[in-house]
Amino acid sequence: MSRSLVKSDSAAAEEMLSILRQSLKSCKTPGETNFEAKVPHIFVIFGASGDLAKKKIYPTVWWLYRDRLVPENTIFFGYARSDLRVEQVRAKCEPFMKVKEGEKERYEQFWKLNHYVKGSYDTRRDFELLNQAMTKAGTVRANRIFYLALPPSVFEVVTENLKSCCMATDSWTRVIIEKPFGKDSDSSAKLSNHLAGLFKEEEIYRIDHYLGKEMVQNLMSLRFGNRIFGPTWNRDNISSVFISFKEPFGTQGRGGYFDDFGIIRDVMQNHLLQILCLVAMEKPCSTAADDIRDEKVKVLKSMEAVGLEDVVLGQYVGDPDGEGEAKEGYLDDPTVPEGSTTPTYALAVTRINNERWDGVPFILRCGKALNERKAEVRIQYRDVPGDIFHGQTKRNELVIRVQPGEAIYCKVMTKTPGMSFGLEETELDLTYGSRYRGAKLPDAYERLILDVFCGSQMHFVRSDELAEAWRIFTPLLHQIEEQKPKPIPYIYGSRGPEEADKMLAENNFVYSGSYKWTKPAHHL
């Protein structure tokens, strides 16, 4: 890489922040021209004493405040049942805030803008007291954002009390809801109908943090900003699409929570299906939120429901030769019910019945306690017709690496260097750590919470999109719960059940095993 393309960490980060600030200034919101207006903003975190709040939400709003990406006249409220003071909330969050030298003064300013209200989730009077505290700290006319970092069991009563007591006056209110959005079609529809009776769709932000990840957002640019990909992005050229999510750890003592949902609800029905929509959808009319979400819904409507015959289900067992947690299987977790058949691994073959993708399998895989941490999209092209290289060619693949080490690379065949005329696999590689050395890649929650301030729903899930996603997976989930098929055991730290490799091979995915992507070294 030439020196002219390499920026210092601080210069690259400041350039990124400048672009984000300019974008923020152009955010139009009802009743104001942009964030330079004098209308205050109030950001409320429900469940402020919980894990999600301390590990993700408080750090995220601090980072946005630190980088001046939220309005300066924003104040923050925590609300929970625990009897806490702001100082105690701060102490809980401290290990996750990543405060650097030179930021301490602004960090102190951030906490001075924080308030805490103790209250229950089912008592109207407590919400009236919250409203009084917000009015006293800000003004009656303040834009209000409520983040529900809460278990789904209290969504309904909390939103009812919000609507009754805490809505903004002469300005806007926005409500952020964390997944899971129900457990199946019926429970999701019940929640959606409940929310629709309280709020307008443009006030509801169903957050799936995967839609905030850099490489997931890059799918739109890659597909629709480059002529090179468009003509081959179809059934005539693509053999299969493989979307994979792997974690190298098990339940880590949270098996009781996980067992209620399982890997399909936890990852596949939301994160992986969202990525599938972005890979498969037609070009939207514009980058407006509803134009994009309209195309995603069309993809989902073109898909059949998934059944047991379309999946491989697995559950990890301990590795006798492993160390620490690796020695323990899923059923060894004391919080997991004895004899549980909940899958910790799932591979599902889905199909899209439209002109572009007819016959192309979209394969979704997710699992815990596997051999590596990785999330990627692997688009495998068909074999080159008319082979003149005597079987030396391997299939081209376009790979979008979501995490770790964000990258886009394309596997291609080239002549082996030297006197011979053999072929070998190599890659055309865009690794962000090399090409954009020092650039600040915001956390997914940073992007999405900033989008809420801006009023952009591009990366949030709409109610009809959610309903279609549940339609696809609810029959499978009910079959698993009713029939309780025994998942295939796989060893902690392995690649998963061998049966999954067989299903991959049966669905147009060829794994040669002769190629391994290596993260390139930084060059000056």
N, C-alpha and C positions, 0 to 999 in steps of 0.2 A: 504494500500500500504506500502511495506517495505521501510525503510529509504534509503536502497541502491539504490532504483529506483528513488528517488526524488533528483533532482539536483537544485542548486540555479538558480535563473533567469539568472544571468550573465553567469554561467557555461553552462547552457543549450543553451542559445542564442549563445555563442561563439562556442559551438560544432556544431550547425546548420550552422553558418557562415563558419566554417572551411570546412565542407562538400561542401557547395556551392562554396567556393573559389577553392577547388580541382576540382570540376566539371567544373568551369569556365576555369581553366588552361588547361583542356583537349579539349576545344572547338577549333576545326580546322576551319580555314577560308582561303579562297583562297589567296595565296601569303604570308601566314605567318604560323608559326607552332603553335602558341598559343597567348594568350593575353600578354605574356611577351615580344612579339616583339615590335619594335620601331615605327611601323606604327601608326600615330595618328588616333583618332576617333573623328568625329564631329556629334553631335546629335542636330537636328534642330526641333523645335516645331513650326509648323504653327498654327495660331490661338492663339498665346501666350498671348493675352489679354483676352481670353474667360474663361468661367467657368470651362470647362473640364481641361484646361491647369493649372489653378491656384489651383484647388481642387485635381487633380489626377496626371497630368503628371509631373509638376515641383516637387511636393513632392516625387513622385516615383523615379525620377532620382537623387534627393538629397539623398534618403535612400540608393540607390544603390551605390552612390559615398561615402556616410558615411561609409558603410560597406565594402568598397573596393572590390565591385563586378563588377565594370566597370574598364577598363584600366585607369591607372593614367594619361595617356596622352590624356584623353577625354576632349573636350571643348564643350560648349553648346551655342546654338543660339536660340533666340526667334524671330519670324517674325509675324507681324500683321499690319493691316492698322492704328492702333492707334499710335499717336505720343508719344512714351514713352521712358524712359531711364531704364537701368537695375535696378536702385534703386526703380523705381516705380513698376516694375514687382515684385521685391522682396517684397515690401510692400503689394501688392495684395495677394501674396502667403503665407505670414508670418503666418496667422492663421491656415494653414493646414500642416505646415512643421514638427511639432512635434519634435522640437529641445530640447534635454535633456541637463542637466548639464554635463559638460565635453565634449560636442560636438561643442561648440561655435567656437573654433579655426578652426575646420575642416569645419564648416558651412561657415565661412568667406572665406576660401579657395575655397569652392564650388562657391560662387557668384563671386569671382575674375575670375573664368573660364567661366563666362556667358557673352554673348554679345546680343545685340538687334538690329534688322534692321527693320525700318519702310518701308512698301511697300504694293502695291495693289496686288491682286491675278490674275489680267488679263493683267498686263503690263510686257512685256518681259524685258524692261530695268531694272525694279526693281529686277528681278531675276538675271540679270547680275551683279547688284550691290551686291546682297547677295553672289553670287559666289566669287566676288572679296574680300568681307569681310571675307569669310571662308578661302580663299587662304592666305590672309594676316595673319589671326589669327593662322592658322595651317600650312599646307604645301599643295602643289599641290597633292601629293600622300597621301591622308587621306581617310580612310573608312568613308562613310557618311550614316547616318540614318535620314530619314525624317518622322516625325510623323504628320499626317494630322488631327489635332484636329479641324476640320472644318465642316461646313454644307455640305451635299452632293451636293448642287447646284454648288459648286465651285471645286469639285473633278477633273472634266475633264480639266478645264483651268489651274489649279494649276499643275497637273501632266504633261500637255503638256509643260509648262514653265520649270518645273523641268528637264524634259528630254532634252530640248533644251539648258539649261544654267548651270545646277547645278550637273551634274553627276560626280562621282569621276573619277580621272585619275589614271590608273595603280593600282586600288584597287576596292573594292566593294561598291555598293550603295544598300540600302534597304529602302523600302517605307512601312510605317505602315498606314493602312486605318481603321478608326473607322466605326462601323455600324451606320446607316442602309446601307446595300449594295443594294440599289435600293428599290422600293416599291412593285414590282411584278416581274414575270418572264421576261417580256420584258425590263423593266428598268434595272434590274440586268444584263441581257445579254448584254445590250448596254454598261453598265459600264465595265463589264468584257472584252468585245471585245476591248473597248477603252484602258484599261490597258494592255491587251495582245499585242496591237500594239506598246506600249511604252517600256514595261519591260518584262523580263523573269519571269516565274512563281516563280522561287526561289528568286526573288527580291521583291515579293509582299507579305506582311504580313497583312491579313485581321484579325483584332483583335476582338475576342469575349471574354470579360474579364471573363466570367463564366468558360472558359476552363482553367483559371489559378487558380481557387479555389482549396484549399487543398483536399476536399473530392471528387470533380469531378475528379481530377488527381488520386485520390486513387482508383477509380473504376477499373482501369487497374490492379493494384497490387492485389486488392481484388479478382477479377475474375480469373486472370491467374497465380497468385502466390500461390493459395491455392487449394489443391485437394478437400477439404471439400465441396466447392460450385459447382464445375464443373458438377458432375453427376446429380445434381438437377436443373441445370440452363436451363430449357426447358419446353415445353408445357405439358409434362407428370406430372410435379410437381407444376408448377407455375400457379396460377389462373388468376392473373392480375398484371400489373405494373402501379403504380400511381406516376407520377412526378408532384410535386406541388411547386408553387411559390406564396407566399402571402405577401402583404405589408399592414401595418396598417394605412397608410396615403393616402390622395387623391392626386390631381394634384398639390396642393400647389402653385396655381397661374400660373402654366405652362400648363394650359389646352389647350391653343391655339396650342402649339407645339404637345402635346399629341394627340389632335383631328385629326391631319393630319395623324397619324400613327395608333393609337389604340393599345390595349393590345396585339393583336395577332402578329402584326409586332414588337412591342416593346419587347416582352418577348418570346412568344411561338414559333414563326418560327425560332428563333435563339437559345436562351439559352436552352429552354426545349428540342428542337429537337436534339441539340448537346449531351445533357445528355442521351436522348433515344438511340442515336447511340452507346455510350459507354456501356450502359447496354446490348444492344441487339447484338452487333457485334460478329462475330466469332473471334477466336484467330488469331492475325496477325502472319506473318512469323517471325517478329522481332519487336523491338521497334523503328525501323527507321520510320521517319515521314510519308513517302509515303506508307509504309506497313500498318500503322494504318489507314491512311486516305482512302486507298483502301477498307478496311473492312467497314468503316463508309459509304462509297458511296454505297456498296452492300446492306446495310440495307435500305438506302433511296430508292434505285431502286426497292426494294421489297414492297414498300408501295404504296397504292392507294391514289389518291388525296382526300382531306377532303371536305365534302359538308355541307350545312346547317343542314341536317338531323343528322349529327354526332356531333353537338355542342349545348351547352347551352350558351347563351350570356346574360350578365347582365350589369346594369349601376347603380352605387350607388346613393342613395338619402340621404338627411340629416336625422340625428337622432334628433327628437325634444327634447329628454332628454339629448343629448350629450353636450359637452363643446367645445368651440373654433371652429376649423375647422369641427369637427364632426357634427355640426348643419347644415352644408352646403352640398348639393348634387353636383354632377358633373355639372349639368346645372346651378347651382348658381355661378359657377366660371365665372367672367365677361369676361375672355379670351376665353371661350367656345362659339361657335356659338349657337344661340338660336334654341332650338328644336333638337339639335344634337342627332343622334342615334348611335354614336360611342360607342362600348362596353368598359367598364372598367373591365370586368370579362369575362373570357371564359373558358369553359371546353370542350375539344375535345377528342373523342374516335378514336384512330388510330389503324391500324392492320398491321402486317408484314407477308407477304405471302411467308414464307419459311418453311423448314422442322422443324426447331427448334421452331418457334413461331406461327405456324398456329393455329388460334382460340384463342390466348391470346390477350386480349385488352391492349393496351398501352394508358393510360389515362393521358392527359396533362391538368393541371389547373393553371391558373394565374389570379391574380386580385388585384385591389387597394382597399383601404378603408375597409379591412377585419379585422378580430378579432385579428390577431397576425402577427408578422414578422417571416416568416419561408420559407425555401426552402429545400426540401427533396425528396428522392426516396424511395418509399414504395413498396417492392416486397412481394406480398401476396401469400402464398402457398395454395394449395388445401386442402380441409378437409381431416382429417385422415380417411381412409376407415376402416370399421369394428369397429364402436364405441362401446367400452366396459365401457365407463364412463358415460353413460346415459345423453349425451348432454352437459356435463360440459366442453368439450374441445372447444377452440377457435382456429382460424387459426394462424399458425405461420406467422410471418412477419420479413423480413430483412429490416431494415431502415438505410439509409445513410443520415444523417443530414448534409446538406451543410452549412446552417447558420440558426440562430446563434448557438453557442456552438457546434462546429464540433463533430460529434459522429457517431459511427456505433453500432447499437444494434439489437439484434434478440429477438423477442417476443417468448417465449416458455412456455409450460405448466409444472408446477411442483406441487408436493404434498404440500398442505397447512401445515405449521409447526404445530406440536402438535400431539394430539392423534387421530384426525379425519383423514379420507382418502379422503378428498375433494381435488379438483384441483384449482389452481389459476394461473393467468398470471403473469409472471415476465420476466426479460430480462437478456441476456448475453450482457454485456455492455462494449464498448470501447469508453469512453468519453475522448477526447483529453486533456481537461483542467485538468483531474485527472491523466490519465496515463502518459501524457507528460507535467507535470506541469512545467511551466516556459519556455517551448520551444517557440522559436519565429516562428510563422507561417507567412511567408511573405504575403503581400498583393498580390492579383491576378495580378495587373499591374506590380509589381516588378518581378514576375516570367516571365511574358510574354515579358517585355522589355529586361530582361536579355537573354531570348531565342533569341531575335532578334540580340543582340550583338554576341551570340554564333552561329547564323546561323541555329538554330533548328526550323523547322516549324511544329513540332509534334502537338502543341496546337493552330494551326492557320487553318483557313478555306480555302480549296482549291477551285478553280473555279468550277469544276464539282460537288463538294459537295454542293456548294452554289446554283447551277442551279437545282439540285434535290430537295433541301429544298424548293425553290420557286415553283417548279412544284407541290409539295404536297399542298401548302397553297394558291396559286394564285386563283384557281377557287372559293374557299370559300371567299376570300377577294373581288373578283369581284362581287360575289352574294350579299355580304353585302352592297357594294357600290351601286349596281344597284337596289336591292329590298328594301334596307333600313329597314330590320326587326326591330321592336321595341324591344330593349333589356328589359329583365325582371328587374324590380327595386328591389334592395336589400338595406337594411339599413346600413349606415356607421357603421363599427365596428361589423358587423354580420359575419357569415360563408359563406355568399353568397346566391344565389337563392336556394330555396328548390328543384327546378327542377333538379339542379345539383346532389343532393343526390339520386334522383330517377334514373338518368342516370347512376350513379356509381353502384347502386344496380342491374341495368339491364345488367351490363357488368362485372360480376364476382367479384365485390369488395364488401366485407361484412364489414360494420362498426358496431361494437358491442357497442361502447361507454363505455365499462366497464374498459378500460385501459387508463392510462395517464402516459407517460414517464416523469420522474422527473430528473432534472440534479443532479447527485450525488455530495455529499459534498467532499471536499478535505480531504484526510486521510494522516497521517504521519506514 
